[in-house]
């Protein structure tokens, strides 16, 4: 099994969860990291990461271009 890579970054956890659901509806496993990081940390918005397995990066890129955030 390969490692995880960042597929997208969102300002809010709910946005990442919606994108995760979208990817999973297309057969791509995805995980939301840093869901608690949608808060300001020392004045900077750190973001919420949507992670996928390395072997799914190409398909994820195609789907995320179609996905309307």
JOSULRA-V677028 format. One record per run of one state. SS is the DSSP state (H for helix, E for strand, - for the rest). FROM is the first residue (numbers start at 1). TO is the last residue. If there is no record, write none. Layout:
BEGIN
SS_FROM_TO, SS_FROM_TO
END
This chain:
BEGIN
-_1_3, E_4_10, -_11_12, H_13_25, -_26_29, E_30_33, -_34_34, H_35_37, -_38_39, E_40_41, -_42_43, E_44_45, -_46_47, E_48_53, H_54_66, -_67_69
END
